Amino acid sequence: MWVPAGVALALVVLPVAGLLVRSDLSRLPSLLVTPSSLHALRLSLVTAGLSTVVCVVLGVPLAVVLARSGIKGIRVLRAIVLLPLVLPPVVGGLALLYLLGRKGFLGYVLDLAGIQVPFTTAAVVIAQTFVAMPFLVVSLEGALRNGGDRYERVASTLGAKPWTVFRRVTIPLLLPALGSGVVLSFARALGEFGATITFAGSLEDVTRTLPLEVYQQAEVDVDSAVALALLLIVVAVVVIAVARPKALDAAG
């Protein structure tokens, strides 16, 4: 197992090492503290945080419905929910644009009300939520299916109301998976590019997140793009390495 495991690890580590070799370490601090870089980092963290909150608020009930509901067509519904996992992000961005854009059937109504969604910060949050929420739903639904519903049934037979069962039994059972799902959703939102640039554009201080800033700088200053890419990698590693164990410990 060491040989394929080593190859798999190399596929992840060597590209990052290539960025380190290519980077100009002497210019690294000055490249990372430019106003555009700091604005992009701040926007990425804020929008990824907001989209993660939306993922939790909407994804937890959705995962419970998918795992516990016995209605016909639930498999089709599950496939639709998980569609963003396999769709190219650009396709997701186009779908959002033709839904909420001025020519979209829902965007037309919003436009009449004076509400514009595309090419705003809200569009960034929506795009990130679209691509990140399936990660949370997959984690939670798997935990619910593996754990079964025997504890919930026992609580119901003892007279607990559905909301009490959900709050006192289902949620505690979900906490470990919820911690993992939240971290994965945040990390996925932080690195989102395709749906964001298609649906929200790349407007400085408005929609240009850190991945979009990397793409922008790659066309004019490769050293700056490499520095920002390393920054994005560091932030993602910190989030996964630090937040995930803390979330699991808290759940335990």
DRENZA-993550 format. One record per residue (C-alpha): residue in three letters; x, y, z. Coordinates in steps of 0.001 Angstrom, whole numbers, plus 500000, padded with zeros to 6 digits. Example, Ala and Ser with C-alpha at 12.3 -4.5 7.8 and 13.67 -1.06 7.14 Angstrom:
<rs>
+---------+--------+--------+--------+
! residuo !   east !  north !     up !
+---------+--------+--------+--------+
!     ALA ! 512300 ! 495500 ! 507800 !
!     SER ! 513670 ! 498940 ! 507140 !
+---------+--------+--------+--------+
</rs>
This chain:
<rs>
+---------+--------+--------+--------+
! residuo !   east !  north !     up !
+---------+--------+--------+--------+
!     MET ! 500000 ! 500000 ! 500000 !
!     TRP ! 502960 ! 502350 ! 500474 !
!     VAL ! 503637 ! 502707 ! 496755 !
!     PRO ! 500171 ! 503875 ! 495628 !
!     ALA ! 499846 ! 505909 ! 498825 !
!     GLY ! 503154 ! 507619 ! 498067 !
!     VAL ! 502071 ! 508367 ! 494499 !
!     ALA ! 498779 ! 509814 ! 495750 !
!     LEU ! 500612 ! 511993 ! 498260 !
!     ALA ! 503036 ! 513153 ! 495581 !
!     LEU ! 500141 ! 514237 ! 493364 !
!     VAL ! 499082 ! 516619 ! 496131 !
!     VAL ! 502427 ! 517724 ! 497537 !
!     LEU ! 504563 ! 518167 ! 494416 !
!     PRO ! 502360 ! 520819 ! 492739 !
!     VAL ! 502479 ! 522863 ! 495951 !
!     ALA ! 506235 ! 522373 ! 496062 !
!     GLY ! 506364 ! 523648 ! 492493 !
!     LEU ! 504695 ! 526878 ! 493602 !
!     LEU ! 507231 ! 527266 ! 496391 !
!     VAL ! 510135 ! 526769 ! 493982 !
!     ARG ! 508662 ! 529280 ! 491554 !
!     SER ! 507914 ! 531934 ! 494182 !
!     ASP ! 510207 ! 534869 ! 494883 !
!     LEU ! 510508 ! 534595 ! 498663 !
!     SER ! 512236 ! 537967 ! 498970 !
!     ARG ! 509204 ! 539720 ! 497454 !
!     LEU ! 506617 ! 537546 ! 499142 !
!     PRO ! 505713 ! 539894 ! 502051 !
!     SER ! 505362 ! 542948 ! 499818 !
!     LEU ! 503235 ! 541024 ! 497308 !
!     LEU ! 500831 ! 539824 ! 499983 !
!     VAL ! 500130 ! 543181 ! 501636 !
!     THR ! 499005 ! 545100 ! 498580 !
!     PRO ! 495541 ! 546708 ! 498944 !
!     SER ! 494020 ! 544502 ! 496251 !
!     SER ! 495340 ! 541328 ! 497891 !
!     LEU ! 494094 ! 542288 ! 501341 !
!     HIS ! 490683 ! 543280 ! 499987 !
!     ALA ! 490416 ! 539978 ! 498120 !
!     LEU ! 491390 ! 537987 ! 501225 !
!     ARG ! 488897 ! 539841 ! 503402 !
!     LEU ! 486118 ! 539367 ! 500855 !
!     SER ! 486914 ! 535660 ! 500520 !
!     LEU ! 486778 ! 535063 ! 504269 !
!     VAL ! 483565 ! 537068 ! 504727 !
!     THR ! 481678 ! 535516 ! 501817 !
!     ALA ! 482883 ! 531994 ! 502609 !
!     GLY ! 481730 ! 532464 ! 506208 !
!     LEU ! 478309 ! 533734 ! 505115 !
!     SER ! 477850 ! 530956 ! 502581 !
!     THR ! 478769 ! 528374 ! 505231 !
!     VAL ! 476066 ! 529758 ! 507519 !
!     VAL ! 473554 ! 529500 ! 504678 !
!     CYS ! 474721 ! 525947 ! 503997 !
!     VAL ! 474036 ! 524991 ! 507623 !
!     VAL ! 470641 ! 526703 ! 507800 !
!     LEU ! 469415 ! 525116 ! 504566 !
!     GLY ! 471567 ! 521985 ! 504332 !
!     VAL ! 470759 ! 520423 ! 507707 !
!     PRO ! 466989 ! 520213 ! 507073 !
!     LEU ! 467649 ! 519045 ! 503519 !
!     ALA ! 469942 ! 516247 ! 504709 !
!     VAL ! 467364 ! 515118 ! 507284 !
!     VAL ! 464634 ! 515018 ! 504613 !
!     LEU ! 466834 ! 513036 ! 502216 !
!     ALA ! 467857 ! 510550 ! 504907 !
!     ARG ! 464529 ! 510075 ! 506670 !
!     SER ! 461875 ! 510682 ! 504030 !
!     GLY ! 460278 ! 507707 ! 502341 !
!     ILE ! 458502 ! 509590 ! 499572 !
!     LYS ! 458683 ! 508354 ! 496013 !
!     GLY ! 461360 ! 509893 ! 493868 !
!     ILE ! 463714 ! 510586 ! 496774 !
!     ARG ! 466614 ! 509114 ! 494789 !
!     VAL ! 465990 ! 511539 ! 491962 !
!     LEU ! 465800 ! 514387 ! 494454 !
!     ARG ! 469082 ! 513264 ! 496026 !
!     ALA ! 470751 ! 513178 ! 492606 !
!     ILE ! 469567 ! 516717 ! 491879 !
!     VAL ! 470834 ! 517991 ! 495227 !
!     LEU ! 474261 ! 516468 ! 494604 !
!     LEU ! 474424 ! 517734 ! 491027 !
!     PRO ! 476788 ! 520657 ! 491870 !
!     LEU ! 479396 ! 518077 ! 492917 !
!     VAL ! 479766 ! 516858 ! 489347 !
!     LEU ! 478783 ! 519924 ! 487343 !
!     PRO ! 481617 ! 522148 ! 486115 !
!     PRO ! 481452 ! 525311 ! 488267 !
!     VAL ! 481128 ! 527468 ! 485144 !
!     VAL ! 477930 ! 525597 ! 484251 !
!     GLY ! 476622 ! 526283 ! 487741 !
!     GLY ! 477421 ! 529958 ! 487305 !
!     LEU ! 475572 ! 530060 ! 484000 !
!     ALA ! 472576 ! 528336 ! 485584 !
!     LEU ! 472490 ! 530930 ! 488362 !
!     LEU ! 472894 ! 533750 ! 485865 !
!     TYR ! 469957 ! 532575 ! 483761 !
!     LEU ! 467879 ! 532131 ! 486900 !
!     LEU ! 468644 ! 535380 ! 488722 !
!     GLY ! 469942 ! 537536 ! 485876 !
!     ARG ! 467798 ! 540234 ! 484289 !
!     LYS ! 466682 ! 537787 ! 481589 !
!     GLY ! 466101 ! 534922 ! 484013 !
!     PHE ! 462546 ! 533998 ! 484962 !
!     LEU ! 463160 ! 534826 ! 488628 !
!     GLY ! 465632 ! 537627 ! 487972 !
!     TYR ! 463057 ! 539393 ! 485798 !
!     VAL ! 460704 ! 539617 ! 488770 !
!     LEU ! 463506 ! 540826 ! 491033 !
!     ASP ! 464505 ! 543425 ! 488443 !
!     LEU ! 460960 ! 544804 ! 488418 !
!     ALA ! 461283 ! 545199 ! 492184 !
!     GLY ! 464587 ! 547042 ! 491744 !
!     ILE ! 466701 ! 544178 ! 493068 !
!     GLN ! 469837 ! 543167 ! 491170 !
!     VAL ! 471654 ! 540013 ! 492249 !
!     PRO ! 474317 ! 539238 ! 489598 !
!     PHE ! 477654 ! 541023 ! 489900 !
!     THR ! 477116 ! 541850 ! 493564 !
!     THR ! 478618 ! 540490 ! 496768 !
!     ALA ! 475366 ! 538626 ! 497362 !
!     ALA ! 475956 ! 536815 ! 494068 !
!     VAL ! 479322 ! 535614 ! 495399 !
!     VAL ! 477634 ! 534148 ! 498486 !
!     ILE ! 474959 ! 532452 ! 496361 !
!     ALA ! 477539 ! 530966 ! 493989 !
!     GLN ! 479648 ! 529691 ! 496875 !
!     THR ! 476596 ! 528207 ! 498585 !
!     PHE ! 475554 ! 526477 ! 495359 !
!     VAL ! 478851 ! 524615 ! 495049 !
!     ALA ! 479540 ! 524077 ! 498774 !
!     MET ! 476213 ! 522915 ! 500225 !
!     PRO ! 476350 ! 519392 ! 498704 !
!     PHE ! 479489 ! 518701 ! 500764 !
!     LEU ! 477543 ! 519407 ! 503948 !
!     VAL ! 474499 ! 517442 ! 502802 !
!     VAL ! 476591 ! 514392 ! 501868 !
!     SER ! 478315 ! 514387 ! 505276 !
!     LEU ! 475088 ! 514721 ! 507247 !
!     GLU ! 472996 ! 512319 ! 505200 !
!     GLY ! 475678 ! 509639 ! 505466 !
!     ALA ! 475823 ! 510084 ! 509235 !
!     LEU ! 472036 ! 509859 ! 509554 !
!     ARG ! 471826 ! 506732 ! 507431 !
!     ASN ! 474686 ! 504994 ! 509239 !
!     GLY ! 473328 ! 505932 ! 512657 !
!     GLY ! 469813 ! 504749 ! 511923 !
!     ASP ! 466685 ! 506180 ! 513508 !
!     ARG ! 466261 ! 503914 ! 516541 !
!     TYR ! 467031 ! 506668 ! 519084 !
!     GLU ! 464571 ! 509005 ! 517424 !
!     ARG ! 461904 ! 506293 ! 517444 !
!     VAL ! 462505 ! 505620 ! 521143 !
!     ALA ! 462211 ! 509318 ! 521943 !
!     SER ! 458946 ! 509495 ! 519975 !
!     THR ! 457473 ! 506485 ! 521816 !
!     LEU ! 458331 ! 508205 ! 525111 !
!     GLY ! 456147 ! 511151 ! 524107 !
!     ALA ! 458694 ! 513610 ! 522710 !
!     LYS ! 457341 ! 515938 ! 520042 !
!     PRO ! 458997 ! 515987 ! 516595 !
!     TRP ! 460782 ! 519291 ! 517207 !
!     THR ! 462043 ! 518024 ! 520582 !
!     VAL ! 463305 ! 514819 ! 518951 !
!     PHE ! 465090 ! 516818 ! 516295 !
!     ARG ! 466649 ! 519235 ! 518793 !
!     ARG ! 467526 ! 516806 ! 521591 !
!     VAL ! 468314 ! 513612 ! 519646 !
!     THR ! 468954 ! 514210 ! 515935 !
!     ILE ! 471175 ! 517284 ! 516248 !
!     PRO ! 473525 ! 515761 ! 518898 !
!     LEU ! 473915 ! 512673 ! 516705 !
!     LEU ! 474792 ! 514908 ! 513768 !
!     LEU ! 477384 ! 517085 ! 515497 !
!     PRO ! 480528 ! 515154 ! 514459 !
!     ALA ! 479418 ! 515025 ! 510825 !
!     LEU ! 478225 ! 518629 ! 511050 !
!     GLY ! 481670 ! 519747 ! 512182 !
!     SER ! 483320 ! 518011 ! 509241 !
!     GLY ! 480685 ! 519242 ! 506803 !
!     VAL ! 481001 ! 522847 ! 507939 !
!     VAL ! 484762 ! 522839 ! 507490 !
!     LEU ! 484537 ! 521190 ! 504066 !
!     SER ! 481858 ! 523656 ! 502962 !
!     PHE ! 483904 ! 526628 ! 504134 !
!     ALA ! 487034 ! 525353 ! 502407 !
!     ARG ! 485124 ! 524690 ! 499177 !
!     ALA ! 483542 ! 528147 ! 499278 !
!     LEU ! 486915 ! 529735 ! 499944 !
!     GLY ! 488376 ! 528217 ! 496795 !
!     GLU ! 485372 ! 528733 ! 494529 !
!     PHE ! 486226 ! 530309 ! 491167 !
!     GLY ! 484184 ! 529183 ! 488149 !
!     ALA ! 480642 ! 529854 ! 489354 !
!     THR ! 481726 ! 533103 ! 490996 !
!     ILE ! 483392 ! 534661 ! 487956 !
!     THR ! 480490 ! 533611 ! 485723 !
!     PHE ! 477657 ! 534767 ! 487982 !
!     ALA ! 479270 ! 537555 ! 490008 !
!     GLY ! 482081 ! 538766 ! 487780 !
!     SER ! 485416 ! 540085 ! 489007 !
!     LEU ! 484809 ! 543562 ! 490435 !
!     GLU ! 487463 ! 544786 ! 492851 !
!     ASP ! 486214 ! 545201 ! 496430 !
!     VAL ! 482806 ! 543824 ! 495387 !
!     THR ! 483118 ! 540325 ! 493912 !
!     ARG ! 486837 ! 539719 ! 493372 !
!     THR ! 487643 ! 537026 ! 495895 !
!     LEU ! 491137 ! 535630 ! 496415 !
!     PRO ! 490892 ! 532929 ! 493685 !
!     LEU ! 489739 ! 535591 ! 491224 !
!     GLU ! 492587 ! 537867 ! 492316 !
!     VAL ! 495042 ! 535030 ! 491619 !
!     TYR ! 493607 ! 534687 ! 488121 !
!     GLN ! 493742 ! 538457 ! 487595 !
!     GLN ! 497359 ! 538725 ! 488724 !
!     ALA ! 498427 ! 535720 ! 486640 !
!     GLU ! 497863 ! 537829 ! 483534 !
!     VAL ! 500003 ! 540779 ! 484667 !
!     ASP ! 502368 ! 539632 ! 487431 !
!     VAL ! 503127 ! 535934 ! 487796 !
!     ASP ! 505102 ! 536427 ! 491014 !
!     SER ! 502096 ! 538102 ! 492624 !
!     ALA ! 499795 ! 535325 ! 491417 !
!     VAL ! 502093 ! 532668 ! 492889 !
!     ALA ! 502296 ! 534525 ! 496203 !
!     LEU ! 498516 ! 534805 ! 496427 !
!     ALA ! 498123 ! 531141 ! 495488 !
!     LEU ! 500434 ! 530192 ! 498358 !
!     LEU ! 498415 ! 532415 ! 500680 !
!     LEU ! 495210 ! 530674 ! 499626 !
!     ILE ! 496823 ! 527282 ! 500224 !
!     VAL ! 498002 ! 528314 ! 503692 !
!     VAL ! 494564 ! 529621 ! 504665 !
!     ALA ! 492891 ! 526430 ! 503418 !
!     VAL ! 495367 ! 524202 ! 505260 !
!     VAL ! 494900 ! 526170 ! 508495 !
!     VAL ! 491125 ! 525915 ! 508211 !
!     ILE ! 491174 ! 522165 ! 507615 !
!     ALA ! 493971 ! 521318 ! 510073 !
!     VAL ! 492795 ! 523516 ! 512940 !
!     ALA ! 489042 ! 523977 ! 512624 !
!     ARG ! 488116 ! 520389 ! 511802 !
!     PRO ! 489723 ! 518737 ! 514873 !
!     LYS ! 488259 ! 521454 ! 517112 !
!     ALA ! 484834 ! 520910 ! 515619 !
!     LEU ! 485071 ! 517163 ! 516164 !
!     ASP ! 486377 ! 517590 ! 519722 !
!     ALA ! 483522 ! 519936 ! 520514 !
!     ALA ! 481081 ! 517432 ! 519081 !
!     GLY ! 482559 ! 514692 ! 521193 !
+---------+--------+--------+--------+
</rs>
